[in-house]
Amino acid sequence: MSKEPNTVATSAKPSRSVLFGAAFLMATSAIGPGFLTQTSKFTAQIGASLALVIVLAIIMDITAQMNIWSIVSVSGMRAQDVANKLLPGLGVVIAILVAIGGLAFNVGNVGGVALGFNAMIGLNEKVGAVVAGCLGIIIFINKNAKTIMDKVATILAAVILVTVLVVAIISEPPLGEVAKGLGSFEKLMDTNSGMFLALTTLLGGSCGGYIAFSGAHRLLDAGISGPENIGHVRKSVLQGCGTSGVVRILLFLAVLGTCMSGTQWIAENAEAIVGASNPAAEAFRLAAGEFGYRL
């Protein structure tokens, strides 16, 4: 008797560039204008106690994304297809919600690029938004977009890390107060402190909407799936969440350094950051002058 051919597709061997690309695609998806604005504003409002919120948000982010990436990669199916297997029609609902959220988030991301151009070279925000939209279109009509995205996401993640690290060092944050803030559990449970709202908001900005699916689906596009690759997938999750988490911590330290001198709270700087149209850029200006703002 002849044996039937094996019809199970073999997954691709993971390359370092694809794994890094997926990790940093997710990280740079998370580090958008909302990420920068929320972290800056909450730091200026809550102060050193936000350290506890950030640590908890990073732990929850890793837990959620590890679960999502593992299910998607082992099953070899996209998230909406997994949902349809569990409950017919659920995947369609999820796809619609993610599409609506993705549209809203990416309108914000185009606006974020416009704010970046304005801060760097003084370009009008409307012109910057048009340029950003055109850049997005060029990327998506390019046949080599996947390769380009892997490389660009990796480079941008490194640039973001170095940039925020430089400003965090310049601002000289009070690390003693940060250490005290890590023990602010009672304040976290106080509904009037704003810390629980900050936690849910930062967590949503880290792994909400399409963010958690972007890296996992990128690996599927590269043919990386199946139980044999789960170790590589989880390592990629840690790299991505670690990158966005480190940027969050450094941004928090940079903003806190502008709002505190030792144990002294500088109310006027905090109010300037909260009231600014571009809070992160304003914090950088207060920390490092015009150089920090342009950076």
C-alpha positions in Angstrom: 0.0 0.0 0.0 1.3 3.4 -0.9 1.5 6.0 1.9 -0.5 9.2 1.5 1.7 12.3 1.1 2.1 14.5 4.1 -0.2 17.5 3.5 0.9 19.5 6.6 2.7 22.6 5.5 6.1 23.1 6.9 6.8 26.5 8.5 9.6 28.7 7.5 12.8 28.8 9.4 12.8 32.0 11.5 15.3 34.6 10.4 16.7 37.1 12.9 15.6 40.1 10.7 12.0 38.8 10.5 11.8 38.1 14.3 13.3 41.6 15.1 11.0 43.2 12.5 7.9 41.7 14.0 9.0 42.7 17.5 9.8 46.2 16.6 6.8 46.6 14.3 4.7 45.9 17.4 6.8 48.2 19.5 6.7 51.1 17.1 3.0 50.5 16.6 2.6 51.0 20.4 4.9 54.0 20.6 2.6 56.4 18.8 1.4 59.9 19.6 -1.1 58.5 22.1 1.7 56.6 23.9 3.8 59.8 24.1 0.9 62.1 25.1 -0.6 59.7 27.7 2.8 58.9 29.4 3.8 62.6 29.5 0.4 63.9 30.8 0.0 61.2 33.5 3.6 61.7 34.7 2.9 65.5 35.0 -0.4 64.8 36.9 0.6 61.9 39.1 4.3 62.2 39.6 6.7 59.5 40.9 3.8 57.2 41.8 3.3 56.5 38.1 6.3 54.2 38.4 4.1 51.5 39.9 1.5 51.9 37.2 4.1 51.6 34.4 5.7 48.5 35.9 2.2 46.8 36.2 1.3 47.9 32.7 4.5 46.3 31.3 3.8 43.0 33.1 0.2 42.9 31.9 1.3 43.9 28.4 3.8 41.0 28.2 1.2 38.5 29.6 -1.5 39.5 27.1 0.8 39.6 24.1 2.5 36.3 25.0 -0.9 34.7 25.0 -2.1 36.2 21.8 1.1 35.6 19.8 1.4 32.0 21.1 -2.2 31.1 20.0 -1.8 32.8 16.6 1.5 31.2 15.9 0.8 27.7 17.1 -2.6 27.5 15.3 -1.2 29.1 12.1 -4.4 31.2 11.9 -5.0 34.9 12.1 -6.8 36.2 15.2 -10.1 36.6 13.5 -10.0 33.1 12.1 -9.3 31.7 15.6 -12.2 33.7 17.0 -14.5 32.3 14.3 -13.4 28.7 15.3 -14.4 29.5 18.9 -17.7 31.1 18.0 -18.9 31.6 14.4 -19.2 35.2 13.5 -17.0 36.4 16.4 -14.0 36.9 14.1 -16.1 39.2 11.9 -17.0 41.3 14.9 -13.4 41.5 16.0 -12.2 42.4 12.5 -14.7 45.2 12.3 -13.8 46.6 15.7 -10.1 46.4 15.0 -10.6 48.0 11.6 -12.6 50.9 13.2 -10.0 51.3 15.9 -7.2 51.0 13.5 -8.7 53.8 11.4 -9.0 56.0 14.4 -5.5 55.2 15.7 -3.9 55.7 12.3 -5.5 59.0 11.8 -3.8 59.8 15.1 -0.6 58.4 13.8 -0.7 60.5 10.7 -1.3 63.5 13.0 1.6 62.3 15.1 3.9 62.5 12.1 2.6 66.0 11.4 3.4 67.0 15.0 6.9 65.5 14.6 7.6 67.4 11.4 6.4 70.6 13.1 8.6 70.0 16.1 11.7 69.2 13.9 11.6 71.7 11.1 8.5 73.9 11.8 6.5 72.4 9.0 2.8 73.3 9.0 0.7 70.5 10.6 -1.7 70.2 7.6 1.2 69.9 5.1 2.9 67.4 7.5 -0.3 65.3 7.6 -0.4 65.2 3.8 3.3 64.2 3.6 2.7 61.5 6.2 -0.3 60.1 4.3 1.7 60.0 1.1 4.5 58.2 2.8 2.0 55.6 4.1 0.6 55.1 0.6 4.1 54.6 -0.9 4.9 52.0 1.7 1.8 49.9 1.1 1.9 50.0 -2.7 5.6 48.8 -2.6 6.0 45.1 -3.4 8.9 45.0 -0.9 6.9 46.7 1.9 7.4 43.8 4.3 11.2 43.9 4.0 11.2 47.7 4.2 8.9 47.6 7.3 11.2 45.1 9.1 14.3 47.3 8.5 12.7 50.6 9.2 10.9 49.5 12.3 14.2 48.1 13.8 16.0 51.4 13.0 13.3 53.6 14.3 13.0 51.6 17.5 16.7 52.1 18.1 16.5 55.9 17.3 13.6 56.3 19.7 15.4 54.5 22.5 18.6 56.6 22.1 16.6 59.8 21.8 14.5 59.3 25.0 17.6 58.0 26.9 19.5 61.2 26.1 16.7 63.4 27.4 16.2 61.2 30.4 19.8 61.7 31.4 19.7 65.4 30.8 16.6 65.9 32.9 18.2 64.3 35.9 15.1 62.5 37.4 14.9 62.0 41.2 15.5 58.2 41.3 14.9 58.1 45.1 11.4 59.4 44.6 10.9 56.9 41.8 11.9 54.0 44.1 9.3 55.3 46.7 6.7 55.5 44.0 7.0 51.8 43.3 5.4 51.1 46.6 2.3 53.3 46.1 -0.2 50.4 46.2 -2.6 52.2 48.5 -2.6 55.2 46.2 -3.4 52.8 43.3 -6.5 51.6 45.0 -7.6 55.2 45.7 -10.2 56.1 43.0 -9.4 59.8 43.4 -5.7 59.4 42.7 -6.2 58.7 39.0 -3.7 55.9 39.0 -6.2 53.1 38.1 -7.4 55.2 35.1 -3.8 55.7 34.1 -3.1 51.9 34.4 -6.1 51.0 32.1 -5.2 53.8 29.6 -1.5 52.9 29.4 -2.3 49.2 29.0 -4.7 49.9 26.2 -2.1 52.0 24.5 0.4 49.2 24.8 -1.5 46.2 23.5 -5.0 47.4 22.6 -6.6 47.4 19.1 -4.4 46.1 16.3 -1.1 46.5 18.2 -1.0 43.0 19.7 -1.9 41.4 16.4 0.5 43.4 14.2 3.6 41.4 15.2 1.9 38.0 15.4 0.4 38.4 12.0 3.7 39.7 10.6 5.3 36.3 11.6 2.4 34.4 9.9 3.1 36.5 6.7 6.7 35.3 6.9 5.5 31.7 7.2 6.7 31.4 10.9 4.1 29.3 12.7 3.6 25.9 14.5 4.6 24.6 17.9 8.3 24.1 16.8 8.7 27.9 16.5 7.0 28.9 19.8 10.3 29.6 21.5 11.3 32.1 18.8 7.8 33.7 18.9 7.9 34.2 22.6 11.4 35.7 22.4 10.1 38.2 19.8 7.3 39.1 22.2 9.8 39.9 24.9 11.9 42.0 22.6 8.9 44.0 21.4 7.3 44.5 24.8 10.8 45.1 26.3 11.5 47.9 23.7 8.2 49.7 24.3 8.5 49.2 28.0 12.0 50.7 28.2 10.8 53.7 26.1 7.9 54.1 28.5 10.2 54.1 31.5 12.7 56.4 30.0 10.0 58.9 28.8 8.5 58.8 32.4 11.9 59.5 33.8 12.5 62.3 31.3 9.2 64.0 32.1 9.5 63.5 35.8 12.9 65.1 35.8 11.3 68.3 34.4 8.6 68.2 37.0 10.7 67.5 40.0 14.0 68.9 41.4 15.0 66.5 44.2 11.8 66.2 46.3 10.5 69.6 45.1 7.5 69.5 42.7 7.7 72.2 40.0 4.0 72.9 39.4 4.5 75.4 36.6 6.4 72.8 34.5 3.8 70.2 35.2 1.0 72.5 34.1 2.9 73.5 31.0 3.2 69.8 29.9 -0.4 69.0 30.7 -1.7 72.0 28.8 0.6 71.7 25.8 -0.7 70.5 22.4 2.4 68.3 22.1 3.1 67.3 25.8 6.1 65.0 25.1 7.8 67.7 23.0 7.1 70.3 25.6 8.7 68.1 28.3 11.7 67.7 26.1 11.9 71.4 25.6 11.8 72.0 29.4 14.5 69.3 29.9 16.9 70.2 27.1 15.8 73.5 25.6 15.4 73.9 21.8 17.8 71.0 21.2 15.5 68.7 23.2 12.4 69.9 21.4 13.8 69.3 18.0 15.2 65.9 19.0 
